[in-house]
Amino acid sequence: MIAIVSGKGDGGAVALLEQAGVKVVIGVVGDDPRKAVEDYIKGDLEAGQNVCDH
């Protein structure tokens, strides 16, 4: 499985990635990327609002 965990993402890019089979998680906040990945693997990652500004 390929996944992208991000705080923001352009809608067009997200759609293309998802069409290619990539799981995209948008709206993730925090200062520790390792914890975000660990939480994603455990199923505990909380996604919020996409903060993309374009």
N, C-alpha and C positions, 0 to 999 in steps of 0.2 A: 504494500500500500504506500502511496505517496500522498503526503499531506503538507499543506502550507498553513502556518499559524501566523496571523498578522493582525495589527491594530487597524489597518485600513486596506482597501482594495478597490480598484476601479471596476465597475460593474461589467464592462466588456471583457476585461482580462479575467475576471472571476468566471464568467460564463465559458470562455474558451478553455480555461483550465479544467473546469468541471466536465466539459464535453470530452476532454482527453482522459478523464478518469481520475483526476486529482481532487482529493478532498480539500476544500478551502474553508478555513475557520477564520472569520473576520470579527473584529471588535475586541480583540484580546488586549488587555492592558496589564502592565506590570514592568518591573525592572529586571526580572530574572528569566531569561529565555529557557534555561535548563528546566526550571520549575514548570514553565508553560508546557514544554514537551512532555515532562513526566506526568503532569495533570491530564494532558490529552491522552496519553497512553492508558492511564487509569480510568479514563472516562469522566474525570472531574473538572475538565476545563470549561470555564464559563465564558461564553462569547457575549459581547455587548453590541453596541451600535457601531456601525461602520463610520469611521471618522474621516473618510476620504473627502477632500474638498474640491474635487473637480469631476 
